[in-house]
Amino acid sequence: MTVSLFPHVGAVYQVDKSFLRKEIKKKTIFSSFLFFTKSVQDYHYQDIFLPFIEVEGERSGMFSKNLSIGYLGTIIRKILTLEYCVERELLADYYSLILITDENYKKIKSQILNAIKKCGEDILYKSQAYNQIKDMDQETFSKVWENLKTKLPSPYRIQDIYDLILF
């Protein structure tokens, strides 16, 4: 029933073709009803739910109340590409691919939080990301930072499904 009501829920992204979306058109009996064609279908499975799916550990594949590390990295990467809301020092640290240490952890975390706050861009789950990063310990923040560093070629070369959602 879900597939017939929401044909985009089963969207296919071809990993071997740089996450190119494979278009699958299905005609349903609900296609002519405006309720089903516009208001309900404005919400896409990959946008709404994927950021909350665990991708590592024993809970891999399960829903979480927190945004995934990968999605947090992509939000920060998007903000870094905007540059107007980011301090030069943070950009230098990012493009230098420095490691998070006891000495720089609080400074970098604070700069990222300030950039998120200053960013006027409408980004899905931006406020949740801000709150989650604010409450993060150094170990988890380091995982986000390392994930962010792997996204350096993004958005010019799509790195993961989150690039498709945010860029």
N, C-alpha and C positions, 0 to 999 in steps of 0.2 A: 504494500500500500504506500509506503514512504517513497519508493522510487517513482510511482505514478503521480503522486502529488508534488514531489520535489525532484525533478529529473536531474538537477545539478548536484544533489547530495552524492551521487556516485561519480563525481568528476574524476577523470583519469589524467594524471600528469606523467609524462614519459621521462623517467629519470635519465635514461641513456641519450636523450635528446635535449639536454639542458632544461629540463622541467617544462617542456613545451606541452601545453594543454591539448589533449586530444578531444576534439569536438564530437560529441555524441548527441544527436538530435532525436528526441522522442516526442511524439504527439500523444497527448493524453486527453481524456474526455473533459478535463478541467481547463484545457488551454483557452477556451473561449470565455471563461469567467474571469472578470477583472480582478476579483478578490485573490484568485490563485495565481494570476499572471503577474501581478505587480506587488501588492503589499506583502504577501507572504514570501514570495520568491526573492525579495530584496535581501534576505538573509541567506548566506551561503555556509554550508557545513564547514568548509575549510577555513573560513574567516572566524566563525563563532567558536568552534570547538577545538581545532587543532592546537592552538596555543596552550591549552590546558591538558594535553595528553603527555604523560610521562614517557620519556624516550630512553631512560637508562635505569639501572637498578632492578630490584625485585618487583617494582610496580610498573615496569615498562609496559606501555600499551594501555594503561588505565588512566582514568580521569583524575585530575588533581585540583585542589582549590587554588593552587599557585600556578602562575605562568611558567612555561618551560624555560630552561636555561637558553635554549636556542632562540626562542622568541624574544627573550629579554635582550640577547645579543643583537638581534636584528633591529629591535626598536632603537637601541643605542647607536647602531651603525647608521640607521636612517637619520637620526639627529646629527650625527657627525658629518654626514654628507651635506647637511643644510648649512653648516659652519657658522651662520650668523648668531646662533645662540650658544656657541661653544667657545670656551677660552682657548687661546692659542697653545697654552701649555698642555692642555689635555690632548689637543690634536697632535702635538709633537710627541707626547708620550705614546699615543696610539700608533702613529705611523712609525715610531721607533721600535714598536713591539716590545716594550719593556715588561718585565715581570712585576707582579704585585708583591710588595714586601711589607714588613711591619712599618717601615718608614713612610711609604707612599700610599698605603691603603686608604686611610681616611681622607687624604687630599684628593685622590682620584675619584673616590666614591662621592665626595662632596661636589666636585666639579661636574660629574655626571648628573647628579640630582639637580644641580643648578641649571644645567643645560636642558634637562627634561622640563623643568618648571618654566624656563624662558621660551621654550619652543611653542610657537603659535600654531603649528601644524596639527591637523586633526588626525591623530594616530590611534588606531584601535587598541584599547586597554592601556593607554598612556598613564592614567592616574593609578591603575592597579600596579603597573610596572614601577612607578615612582615609590609607592608605599612598600612594595616588596623589596626593592633595592635598599630603601631606607632602613629596613629591619634586618638586612642581611649581615651575617657574620663574615669574617675575612675569608674563610675557606670557600664558602659558597660564592662570594663576590669574585674570588680568584677564578672559579670555574666559569663564571659569566665573562670575565675579562679574557680568558683564554679562548672561549668560544667566539667572542667578538673579534679577536685577532685573526681567527681563521676566515672571517668574513671580509677581509681586506679587499678582495676583488669585487665584492658586491657593491652596488647593483649592476655593475658592468658585465659581470659574469655571475649568473644566478648560482648561489651556493646551496640553497635548500628551499623547502616549501614556504618558509616564512618570508623569503624574498618576494615570492609571488603575492603574498597577502599585503605586504607593506610598500612595495615599490611599484 
